[in-house]
Amino acid sequence: MSRLLKSRGYFMKSLGFVLLFGFISLGAIGGCSDNNGGGQDSTGATTALTENDLVNDPSLRADLERHLIVHFLEHPETLELGKDTGEVGIDEIPVTYQETVEQRFCWEDDDTDAMHFMELVDSEGSEILRVDVNGECVTEVIEAGDYVLTLHHDGRILTTHPIFMIPNPDDTQQSRETDGLINRFKLVIVNILQGIHDTVSKDARASIQDNIDTLLKTNYCLSCNLGSADLTGAVLNGAQLYDADLARAKLGGAKLSGAVLEIADLSYAVLTGADLRYANLNKATLTGAVLTGAELLNATWCNGCICDSPSKGTCVGCPSVEEVCN
């Protein structure tokens, strides 16, 4: 849930702004706009400048004193977007300072493990400052001129983050204006995300089922997505599953003797009673996997060790899952 984060103070003509970091666990979405290029309207009120505005009009430059900036920062592995600034996983915002100012930048988030960061680079490509999410606020004197502000996704979780960049958060009048704008954007975002969620979920289910069908027909599924697939009792002896995503897959009683599962993700997979004799599990991830009653004799373990007799439910003679299979 997004929350407004107030600046921890600013000095002189500080244009201190806060990155409001909203965590939404969905795939990538593009920006949207209900304004004509952002800035201030005829009454002088703050309006929003969105990623879509910047894509549609490359001549636009953000004014951090006036613009509420709305961006959607996508995961680095997201497919290329039609409406995006910068490369995938990095959003770029052109910025102009009309005069030299001292400015304070802060970025906070409830996700204490987040490692996103922001950089401000001048027209010659030199870094002026960097702000790490949940790190210290950074204050810097910035000379008049053109700059590029970049937002970098940490790539930890496959999600897109809507980010609100708020100017002068300690200004009461401006705070009321930006609160109203953010609330309107939230309504739009919720509707967009619900539609995307329904579509993505349906497409993901169809894709996994296609992969299951291919695997059962050909015994091959290299680097494919079989996450949460139900393969209970499937006959997959000698199957080629190199680098496959089998996280949370149901493989109870499956016949996987001699299967190649090298580098596969089997985290939290159910392998109860599965036949994994002579299977190659080298460098596979088995965090949380259920191996009760699984046959592992002569299997190649996560660290390349060969499982000794009797190896049922555990790999005898080799390190534990916790030691080498995470």
C-alpha positions, 0 to 999 in steps of 0.5 A: 500500500502506498503512503505519503512520506514527508521530507525530513527537512530542507534548507535554503531554496531547497526543492526537497522532494520525496519518492513515494514508493508503492509496492504492487506485485504485478507485471509491467504496465505503461504510464497514463496521463490525464493532463497536457504535459504536466506542470501547473495549470492556469491557476498555478496548481500543481499537476502531474507529469507522467512517463507517458507524457515524456514518451509522447513529447521528448522535448518535455523536461521535468521541473522538480519545483512544480511537477508531481511526477508519476512513473512506473518502474518495471523489472529488468526482465520485463519485455520491452514496453511500448511507452517507456523511458530509458531501458527496461528496468531503468527509467529516465526523467529529463530535468532542467534547473533554471537556477542554482539551488540546494536540494534534498532528496529522500526515498523511503519504502516499507520493503526494508530489503529493497535496493532500488536507487536513483541517480542525477547525472549532468549533461556530460554524463557525470553523476551529481548524486545518488540516493538509495531506497531507505538510505540517508537523505542526500542534500546537494547544491545543483547548478542551473542546467539540464540533467537526467534523473534515473530510477533503477529497479533492483530486480529482486521481485518481478513487479512494476512499481508506481512511483510518485515524486512529490515537490515541496512536501512540507508546503501545506497547500501543495501537499493538499494538491498533490494528495488529491492528484495521488488519490485520483491516480490511485483510482486509475492504477487500481482499475488498470492493475485489476485488468492486467492481473486478470489478463496476466493470470489467464495468460500465465496459466495457459503458458504453463499448461502448454509447457506441461503438454510439451514436456509430456509429449517430448520429454523436453522442457529446457529453461521453461516455466512449470511453476506450480504445475501438477505433474503428480505421478508423471512418467518423466524418466530421462526428461531434459529439464535443465534450468526449468522453473519447477518452483512449487510444482506437484511431483509426488510419485513422479518417475524422474529417474535419470532426469536432467534437473541441473540448475532447475528451481525446485524450491517448495516443490512436492517430491514425495515418493518421487523416483530421482535415482540417477537424476542430475540435480547439480546446482538445483535449488531445493529450498523448502522442497518436500523429499519425503520417501523420494528415491535419490540413490546415485543421484547427482546432488546440488553440489555435484556429490553422488547420493550413496545408499540408501538415500531415501528422502535424503541424499546420504553421504552429501551435505544437506539441502540447507547447506548446498541447495539454497 
